[in-house]
């Protein structure tokens, strides 16, 4: 099985030499996925994630999650320099190990 992404949230799966477009996950067996190389599985996960991100309304937030996001956004807007950049966090974590 080979996964080829086209960058448009459509994934083509070549399995046993046959191209199948739009094949649903229910038709793809876990064993087939596990036979893929790590690079192919990463590409598959990226394609799946992109398809989810393309329709964020399909993943509803709870009221608690929405309130937390609103709280964090308000805190950021009030004091944008208060946080720590990802590079600073990464450097600190890497130096701790």
C-alpha positions as CSV (number, residue, x, y, z in Angstrom):
1,X,0.0,0.0,0.0
2,X,1.3,3.5,-0.9
3,X,-0.3,6.8,0.1
4,X,0.2,9.7,-2.2
5,X,-1.0,13.1,-1.1
6,X,-1.8,15.8,-3.5
7,X,-2.0,18.7,-1.0
8,X,-5.7,19.2,-1.5
9,X,-7.1,17.0,1.3
10,X,-7.6,14.1,-1.2
11,X,-5.6,11.0,-0.6
12,X,-4.9,8.3,-3.2
13,X,-4.2,4.9,-1.9
14,X,-2.3,2.4,-4.1
15,X,-2.8,-1.1,-2.7
16,X,-1.7,-4.2,-4.6
17,X,-1.0,-2.0,-7.6
18,X,-4.5,-0.5,-7.9
19,X,-5.2,3.2,-7.4
20,X,-8.3,3.8,-5.4
21,X,-9.4,7.5,-4.8
22,X,-11.6,8.4,-1.9
23,X,-11.4,5.0,-0.3
24,X,-13.0,5.2,3.1
25,X,-11.1,4.2,6.3
26,X,-13.7,1.4,6.9
27,X,-12.4,-0.3,3.8
28,X,-8.7,0.1,4.7
29,X,-7.5,-2.5,7.2
30,X,-5.3,-1.6,10.1
31,X,-2.8,-4.3,9.0
32,X,-2.5,-2.7,5.6
33,X,-1.7,0.6,7.3
34,X,0.9,-1.0,9.6
35,X,2.6,-2.5,6.6
36,X,3.3,1.0,5.2
37,X,6.6,2.7,5.9
38,X,6.7,5.3,8.6
39,X,6.9,8.1,6.0
40,X,3.8,6.8,4.2
41,X,1.9,6.6,7.5
42,X,2.9,10.1,8.4
43,X,1.6,11.3,5.0
44,X,-1.7,9.4,5.6
45,X,-2.1,11.0,9.0
46,X,-1.4,14.5,7.5
47,X,-4.0,13.9,4.8
48,X,-6.5,12.8,7.4
49,X,-5.7,15.7,9.7
50,X,-6.1,18.1,6.7
51,X,-9.5,16.7,5.9
52,X,-10.6,17.3,9.6
53,X,-9.1,20.8,9.7
54,X,-11.0,21.7,6.4
55,X,-14.3,21.3,8.3
56,X,-13.7,22.6,11.9
57,X,-17.5,22.8,12.4
58,X,-17.6,19.0,12.3
59,X,-15.7,19.0,15.6
60,X,-17.9,20.8,18.1
61,X,-16.5,22.4,21.2
62,X,-18.1,22.0,24.6
63,X,-19.1,25.2,26.4
64,X,-16.2,24.6,28.8
65,X,-13.7,24.4,25.9
66,X,-15.2,27.5,24.2
67,X,-15.0,29.4,27.5
68,X,-11.4,28.4,28.0
69,X,-10.4,29.5,24.5
70,X,-12.2,32.8,25.0
71,X,-10.4,33.3,28.3
72,X,-7.0,32.6,26.7
73,X,-7.7,34.9,23.8
74,X,-8.7,37.7,26.1
75,X,-5.5,37.2,28.2
76,X,-3.4,37.3,25.0
77,X,-5.1,40.4,23.7
78,X,-4.7,42.1,27.1
79,X,-0.9,41.3,27.3
80,X,0.5,39.8,24.1
81,X,4.1,39.8,25.4
82,X,3.3,37.8,28.5
83,X,3.6,34.4,26.9
84,X,6.7,32.4,25.9
85,X,7.5,31.6,22.3
86,X,7.6,28.1,21.0
87,X,11.4,28.4,20.3
88,X,12.0,29.4,24.0
89,X,9.9,26.5,25.3
90,X,11.6,24.0,23.0
91,X,15.0,25.2,24.0
92,X,14.2,25.0,27.7
93,X,12.8,21.5,27.3
94,X,15.7,20.3,25.3
95,X,18.2,21.7,27.9
96,X,16.3,19.9,30.7
97,X,16.9,16.5,29.3
